[in-house]
Each structure stands twice: as C-alpha cells, then as structure tokens.
Amino acid sequence: MNPSTGRKPRLAVLVSGRGSNLQAILHAIARGELDAEIVGVFSDRPDAAALDRVAPALRWSLEARQFPDRAAFDAILATAVEATAPDWVFCAGYMRILGDAFVRRFDGRLLNVHPSLLPRYKGLRTHARALRSGDAEHGASVHFVVPELDAGAVVAQARIPIQPGDTPESLAARLLPEEHRLVTATLALAAAGRLAEHGGQVQLDGQTLFSPLHLDSTGILRPGSRS
C-alpha cells in the first residue's frame, strides 16, 4: 500500500507472447511478495496467449500492423495505458520497439526485461549470440526504457553459468526461472517507492547505483560491484 495515496501501486503490463513473466508477476502478487495491482495488460497482438492470463476487463489489444506507422499505433497504445493511471509500466516480453513519444510520456516509470547481461547483446537472439561469443555466463537485465534500443539504465541483473553443450534453447530454459525472480524482485522495489531514475542513473532509496543490483540464490537483490 502506498501511504501517500492509500492504494496499491498500479502496474500496467505490455506483452506480445505467451506471458510467462506476466504470470510470474501475478503469482508474486497472489503470494504477497509484490504489493501492487495490475490495472491493464496491453498487447500489439490480439492473439497473444498472455492476454488470457488476466480477466477480460483488464485486456487491451490491437493489431499493430493495421496502423500506417509506429507512431500511430504508439499514440493509441499510450492513451489506453494512461487511462489506467499506472504508477509503473512494465514491458514483459513486449516485442515492438517503443517510439520516442511513448517513452517520453512514461519517462522514469517505464521498465523492460531483456534476456542478456546488458550492455551485451541488445536486440534479438541473445542466447545464441552469448554462445557464439564463448561467454562463461549469461543472464537477464531489468532496465529503464529510453528511446535507444535496450540502452536505458540497468536496475538489476540475474546471472547463470553457461554449461558445456548448451544450446540457445537449453540456455533460454535455464534462464527463464531466474528472469521471473528478477522481474518480481525489481518490481517489488518499484512498487515500494524505492526505485527511480534521474539523469540516466538508477536511484535506490535516493542513492545512486553505480552498478546494477544482482539477484542472489535466495531471490534477493543485492548491491553489485563496480566493474
């Protein structure tokens, strides 16, 4: 509960696919680990399985390809999201690049999860790229969204070792549970009012983070070390 408003923090979620991160958020709320409420789930794909994970009243979707350009779709999406009065907007497997106008509208309260240890491997096919590079470890990052793709300040990361014989599929499967824990732990900080972004830097409890938080084996976010 937010003491200044007397209500739970409001979370809007953007999705494009099956919604496993959305389900992790729903489970965390149900278990009392995330003190927030989902006020809307928004998709660029009306057939996205993620939409079925919430009640019909919370679902919004339009086929993005029916719009003349990215800006036109983003404008409709932004208006719909804003109508739910969210405290935070979270991209949980949302596969479209958000345009500058959308990002500016939700500046400082727009987060994304990305399956790599940013700044490594922005964009797609991150698991295969980590394997091709011979990396010893792989992971996921939650970051603030800025107009440049996957370039916003990184809040927190989860890491897993790359094992001999790993394939992109096996690596993705082992990473996903850690990604879920990372998402819910980071959103818990946001919902508690402990997280902010100022001048391109993450603020935790009013103090600048000089390196991302890291998820430990118990699911707790710990301070990272400067590298």
Secondary structure, DSSP 8 states (H G I E B T S, - for coil): -BTTTTB--EEEEEESSS-HHHHHHHHHHHTTSS--EEEEEEES-TT-GGGGGS-GGGEEE--GGGSSSHHHHHHHHHHHHHHT--SEEEESS--S---HHHHHHTTTSEEEEESS-TTSS-SS-HHHHHHHTT-SEEEEEEEE--SSTT-S-EEEEEEEE--TT--HHHHHHHHHHHHHHHHHHHHHHHHTT-EEEETTEEEETTEE-SS-EEE-TTS-EE-----
